[in-house]
Amino acid sequence: MSKSSLPDLHRRRLLQSAAALGAAAALPSITLAQGNGRAIRIGYQKSSTLLTIIKSNGTLEKLLAPGGAKISWHEFSSGLPLLEALNVGGVDLSADVADTVPVFAQAAGAKLTYLAQESPSPSAQAIVVRADSPIRTTADLKRKKIAVTKAAGVHYLLIATLEKAGLKFSDVEAAYLSPADGRAAFERGSVDAWVTWDPFLAGVQRQSQVRVLADGRGVADYQRYYLASTPFADANPDVLRAVFNELQKTGQWVKQHPKEAAAFLSPLWGLDADTIELANGRRSYEVRAVKLDALGEQQRIADTFYAAGLLPKKVNTAEVAIWKPAQPG
């Protein structure tokens, strides 16, 4: 496999990501229970802290079930397959995904509505190397093999960090791996570096001997987005309002009660509370409405991936639907 260019197989898989719908195909199609309300399918991933808490507490069920809504939860390994499922009608609402992921979904023609945004958390993702690695600077990554999850926020972090050091993405060998597989490859020495995000980042920092080579500060804001399929958003404004309100309340609780939040999440994530508190400390969890003029970095991400040959077409990130909370009064 050439180290001077992106492997053709990986390039084709990335450009055709909307076809990777195995997870979505296994999900039930949406149905309205006659006389009993709606079926609401919510997709999430391990780093979906706020919705993990909401799910465990049964908060949305308590709010929406009296009206007949039936909620089901579906876990995904990362953001790209989650939005693929949203695109093809496998789920209706998406928990937080990194800012890169909607760009790929938009390139695939997905009809998505931005529901909410978390304010930047740039240090919640990073490039790590083993503590004894000879790699000392980003420039040292040239011709090295790096584990990264495709289309995730860390994918953009890697490209942007390399460019800042005067390197191209084609100057490294990318190994596209899920977070779990990325860590395994990193710890057995199959890759020279790993780009990951919290809580996976905090986990490897506390459980292995590693060094952070670079994080997102000054390079990638790392804003996370909550989305809905546009048909669902148009038909269910009450559901979006309920989800938005609970996300805001839960985000505030996590930041105001870090130890309690870590203890709550520990058995759900299978991580010790100290690791979770470290991870949560780097996330803003400040949930806010999305404004079109706040999508500037989305366009930079889209342009960067297109220039690297990783998007099939140019994307105008302003051509999206944005849900707006009703104004009081």
C-alpha positions as CSV (number, residue, x, y, z in Angstrom):
1,M,0.0,0.0,0.0
2,S,1.5,3.3,-1.0
3,K,2.3,5.8,1.7
4,S,2.4,8.7,-0.8
5,S,-1.3,8.7,-1.7
6,L,-4.7,7.8,-0.1
7,P,-5.3,4.1,-0.9
8,D,-7.9,3.8,-3.7
9,L,-10.0,1.4,-1.7
10,H,-10.4,3.8,1.2
11,R,-11.0,6.7,-1.2
12,R,-13.8,4.8,-3.0
13,R,-15.3,3.8,0.4
14,L,-15.3,7.3,1.6
15,L,-16.8,8.8,-1.5
16,Q,-19.5,6.2,-1.5
17,S,-20.2,6.4,2.2
18,A,-23.9,6.8,1.7
19,A,-24.0,3.2,0.3
20,A,-22.7,1.8,3.6
21,L,-26.2,1.3,5.1
22,G,-25.9,-2.0,6.8
23,A,-26.8,-0.6,10.2
24,A,-29.6,1.4,8.9
25,A,-31.1,-1.4,6.9
26,A,-31.6,-3.4,10.0
27,L,-33.7,-0.8,11.7
28,P,-37.5,-0.7,11.4
29,S,-39.2,1.7,9.2
30,I,-41.1,4.5,10.9
31,T,-44.8,3.8,11.5
32,L,-47.5,5.7,13.2
33,A,-49.3,3.5,15.6
34,Q,-53.0,4.0,14.8
35,G,-54.6,6.1,17.4
36,N,-51.6,5.7,19.7
37,G,-49.1,8.3,18.5
38,R,-45.7,8.2,16.9
39,A,-42.7,6.0,16.7
40,I,-39.6,8.1,17.4
41,R,-36.2,6.5,16.7
42,I,-33.1,8.1,18.1
43,G,-29.6,7.3,17.1
44,Y,-26.6,7.9,19.4
45,Q,-23.0,6.9,20.0
46,K,-20.8,6.4,23.0
47,S,-19.6,10.0,23.0
48,S,-23.3,11.2,23.0
49,T,-23.0,12.1,26.7
50,L,-26.2,14.2,27.0
51,L,-28.5,11.8,25.2
52,T,-27.0,8.9,27.1
53,I,-28.1,10.5,30.4
54,I,-31.5,11.4,29.0
55,K,-32.0,7.9,27.7
56,S,-31.0,6.3,31.0
57,N,-33.3,8.6,32.9
58,G,-36.2,7.9,30.6
59,T,-36.8,11.7,30.4
60,L,-38.2,11.8,26.9
61,E,-40.4,8.8,27.5
62,K,-41.9,10.6,30.5
63,L,-42.5,13.8,28.4
64,L,-43.7,12.2,25.2
65,A,-45.3,8.9,26.1
66,P,-48.4,10.4,27.5
67,G,-49.2,11.6,24.0
68,G,-48.7,8.2,22.6
69,A,-45.1,8.5,21.4
70,K,-43.0,5.3,21.4
71,I,-39.3,5.9,21.6
72,S,-36.6,3.5,20.5
73,W,-32.8,4.0,20.9
74,H,-30.1,2.8,18.4
75,E,-26.4,2.9,19.1
76,F,-23.8,3.4,16.4
77,S,-20.0,3.1,16.4
78,S,-19.4,6.7,15.1
79,G,-21.1,9.6,13.5
80,L,-20.9,8.7,9.8
81,P,-23.0,5.5,10.0
82,L,-25.4,7.3,12.3
83,L,-26.1,10.0,9.7
84,E,-26.2,7.4,7.0
85,A,-29.1,5.9,8.9
86,L,-30.7,9.3,9.3
87,N,-30.4,9.9,5.6
88,V,-32.2,6.7,4.6
89,G,-34.9,6.9,7.2
90,G,-33.5,4.4,9.6
91,V,-33.6,6.9,12.5
92,D,-35.4,10.1,13.0
93,L,-33.2,12.1,15.4
94,S,-29.4,12.0,15.7
95,A,-27.4,12.6,18.8
96,D,-24.4,14.8,18.6
97,V,-22.0,14.2,15.8
98,A,-18.8,16.0,15.1
99,D,-18.9,19.0,12.7
100,T,-17.4,17.0,9.8
101,V,-20.1,14.4,9.6
102,P,-23.0,16.6,8.4
103,V,-20.7,17.8,5.5
104,F,-20.4,14.2,4.2
105,A,-24.2,13.6,4.7
106,Q,-24.9,16.8,2.8
107,A,-22.6,15.7,-0.1
108,A,-24.6,12.5,-0.2
109,G,-27.8,14.5,-0.7
110,A,-29.2,13.9,2.8
111,K,-32.3,16.0,3.8
112,L,-31.1,17.0,7.3
113,T,-32.3,19.7,9.7
114,Y,-29.9,21.1,12.3
115,L,-31.5,21.0,15.7
116,A,-28.8,22.2,18.1
117,Q,-25.1,22.8,18.4
118,E,-22.6,22.4,21.2
119,S,-20.2,25.3,21.5
120,P,-16.5,24.5,20.7
121,S,-14.5,21.9,22.6
122,P,-11.2,21.9,20.7
123,S,-9.2,20.0,23.3
124,A,-11.7,17.1,23.4
125,Q,-9.9,15.5,20.4
126,A,-6.2,15.0,19.8
127,I,-3.4,13.1,18.0
128,V,-1.6,10.8,20.4
129,V,1.6,8.8,20.2
130,R,3.1,6.3,22.6
131,A,5.2,7.9,25.3
132,D,8.5,6.4,24.0
133,S,7.7,7.3,20.3
134,P,10.4,9.2,18.4
135,I,7.7,11.3,16.9
136,R,8.0,14.7,18.6
137,T,6.4,17.2,16.2
138,T,3.5,17.1,13.7
139,A,6.1,17.2,10.9
140,D,7.5,13.9,12.2
141,L,4.2,12.2,11.1
142,K,5.4,12.3,7.5
143,R,5.3,8.8,6.0
144,K,3.8,7.4,9.3
145,K,0.7,5.2,9.6
146,I,-2.1,6.9,11.6
147,A,-5.3,5.4,12.8
148,V,-8.3,7.7,12.3
149,T,-12.0,7.3,12.0
150,K,-13.2,8.4,8.6
151,A,-15.4,11.5,8.3
152,A,-15.2,12.0,12.1
153,G,-14.0,15.3,13.6
154,V,-10.6,13.8,14.1
155,H,-10.3,13.2,10.4
156,Y,-10.5,17.0,9.8
157,L,-8.2,17.6,12.8
158,L,-5.6,15.4,11.3
159,I,-5.7,17.1,7.9
160,A,-5.7,20.6,9.3
161,T,-2.9,19.8,11.7
162,L,-0.8,18.3,8.9
163,E,-1.4,21.4,6.7
164,K,-0.3,23.7,9.5
165,A,3.0,21.7,9.6
166,G,3.4,22.1,5.8
167,L,2.3,18.5,5.1
168,K,-0.5,17.1,3.0
169,F,-2.9,14.3,3.9
170,S,-1.3,12.2,1.2
171,D,2.0,12.5,3.1
172,V,0.8,10.0,5.7
173,E,-0.8,6.6,5.5
174,A,-4.3,6.7,6.9
175,A,-5.7,3.6,8.6
176,Y,-9.5,4.0,8.7
177,L,-10.6,2.4,12.0
178,S,-13.4,2.7,14.5
179,P,-12.4,4.0,17.9
180,A,-12.2,0.5,19.4
181,D,-10.1,-0.9,16.6
182,G,-8.0,2.3,16.5
183,R,-7.0,1.9,20.1
184,A,-6.2,-1.8,19.6
185,A,-4.0,-1.0,16.6
186,F,-2.3,1.8,18.5
187,E,-1.6,-0.2,21.6
188,R,-0.1,-3.2,19.7
189,G,2.1,-0.9,17.6
190,S,0.4,-1.5,14.3
191,V,0.1,2.3,13.8
192,D,2.4,5.1,14.7
193,A,-0.2,7.5,16.0
194,W,-3.9,7.6,16.8
195,V,-6.4,10.5,16.3
196,T,-9.3,10.2,18.7
197,W,-11.9,12.1,20.8
198,D,-13.3,11.9,24.3
199,P,-14.1,9.7,26.1
200,F,-11.7,7.5,24.1
201,L,-9.0,10.1,24.4
202,A,-9.3,10.3,28.2
203,G,-9.4,6.5,28.4
204,V,-6.1,5.9,26.6
205,Q,-4.5,8.8,28.5
206,R,-5.3,7.3,31.8
207,Q,-4.8,3.6,31.0
208,S,-1.7,3.7,28.7
209,Q,1.6,5.6,28.4
210,V,0.9,8.2,25.7
211,R,1.7,11.7,24.8
212,V,-0.6,14.3,23.1
213,L,1.1,15.4,20.0
214,A,-1.5,18.0,19.1
215,D,-5.1,18.8,19.9
216,G,-7.7,21.0,18.2
217,R,-6.8,24.3,19.8
218,G,-6.0,26.9,17.1
219,V,-6.8,24.3,14.4
220,A,-10.3,22.8,14.7
221,D,-13.1,24.1,17.0
222,Y,-14.8,20.7,17.2
223,Q,-18.4,21.7,17.5
224,R,-20.9,18.9,17.8
225,Y,-24.4,19.0,16.2
226,Y,-27.7,17.4,16.8
227,L,-29.8,16.7,13.7
228,A,-33.1,15.4,12.6
229,S,-34.4,14.2,9.2
230,T,-36.1,17.1,7.6
231,P,-39.5,15.3,7.0
232,F,-39.5,14.3,10.7
233,A,-38.5,17.8,11.8
234,D,-41.3,19.4,9.8
235,A,-43.9,17.1,11.1
236,N,-42.8,17.0,14.8
237,P,-41.9,20.5,16.1
238,D,-43.1,19.5,19.6
239,V,-40.6,16.6,19.7
240,L,-37.7,18.8,18.6
241,R,-38.6,21.4,21.3
242,A,-38.7,18.7,24.0
243,V,-35.4,17.3,22.9
244,F,-33.7,20.7,22.7
245,N,-34.9,21.7,26.1
246,E,-33.7,18.5,27.7
247,L,-30.3,18.8,26.0
248,Q,-29.8,22.3,27.4
249,K,-30.9,21.2,30.9
250,T,-28.7,18.1,30.9
251,G,-25.7,20.0,29.6
252,Q,-26.0,22.5,32.4
253,W,-26.3,19.7,35.0
254,V,-23.2,17.9,33.7
255,K,-21.0,21.0,33.9
256,Q,-22.4,22.1,37.3
257,H,-22.1,18.6,38.8
258,P,-19.0,17.0,37.3
259,K,-18.4,14.3,39.9
260,E,-22.1,13.3,40.0
261,A,-22.2,13.2,36.2
262,A,-19.1,11.0,36.0
263,A,-20.4,8.6,38.6
264,F,-23.7,8.3,36.7
265,L,-22.0,7.6,33.4
266,S,-19.4,5.2,34.7
267,P,-21.4,2.0,34.7
268,L,-23.1,3.0,31.4
269,W,-19.8,3.6,29.6
270,G,-17.7,0.9,31.4
271,L,-15.1,3.6,32.4
272,D,-14.0,4.7,35.8
273,A,-15.4,8.0,37.0
274,D,-12.1,9.8,37.0
275,T,-11.6,9.1,33.3
276,I,-15.1,10.4,32.5
277,E,-14.6,13.5,34.6
278,L,-11.4,14.2,32.6
279,A,-13.3,13.7,29.3
280,N,-16.3,15.8,30.4
281,G,-14.0,18.6,31.5
282,R,-12.9,19.1,27.9
283,R,-16.4,19.2,26.5
284,S,-18.4,22.4,26.6
285,Y,-21.9,20.8,26.8
286,E,-23.2,24.2,26.1
287,V,-26.2,23.4,23.9
288,R,-27.5,26.3,21.8
289,A,-29.7,27.0,18.7
290,V,-27.9,26.8,15.4
291,K,-27.4,30.1,13.5
292,L,-26.5,30.1,9.8
293,D,-23.6,32.5,10.4
294,A,-22.1,30.1,12.9
295,L,-21.5,27.5,10.2
296,G,-18.3,29.1,8.9
297,E,-16.0,26.3,10.0
298,Q,-18.4,23.8,8.4
299,Q,-17.6,25.4,5.1
300,R,-13.8,25.3,5.8
301,I,-14.2,21.6,6.6
302,A,-16.1,21.0,3.4
303,D,-13.6,22.8,1.3
304,T,-10.7,21.0,3.0
305,F,-12.1,17.5,2.3
306,Y,-13.0,18.4,-1.3
307,A,-9.5,19.7,-1.9
308,A,-8.1,16.4,-0.5
309,G,-10.3,14.4,-2.9
310,L,-12.4,13.0,-0.1
311,L,-15.8,14.6,-1.0
312,P,-17.4,13.7,-4.4
313,K,-18.5,17.3,-5.0
314,K,-18.3,20.8,-3.5
315,V,-20.7,21.5,-0.7
316,N,-22.3,24.7,0.3
317,T,-22.9,24.4,4.0
318,A,-25.3,27.3,4.0
319,E,-27.8,25.2,2.0
320,V,-29.2,23.5,5.0
321,A,-32.4,23.5,7.1
322,I,-32.2,24.9,10.6
323,W,-34.7,24.5,13.3
324,K,-35.4,27.6,15.2
325,P,-36.8,27.6,18.8
326,A,-40.1,29.5,19.1
327,Q,-39.6,32.9,20.5
328,P,-41.2,33.5,24.0
329,G,-44.4,35.5,24.0
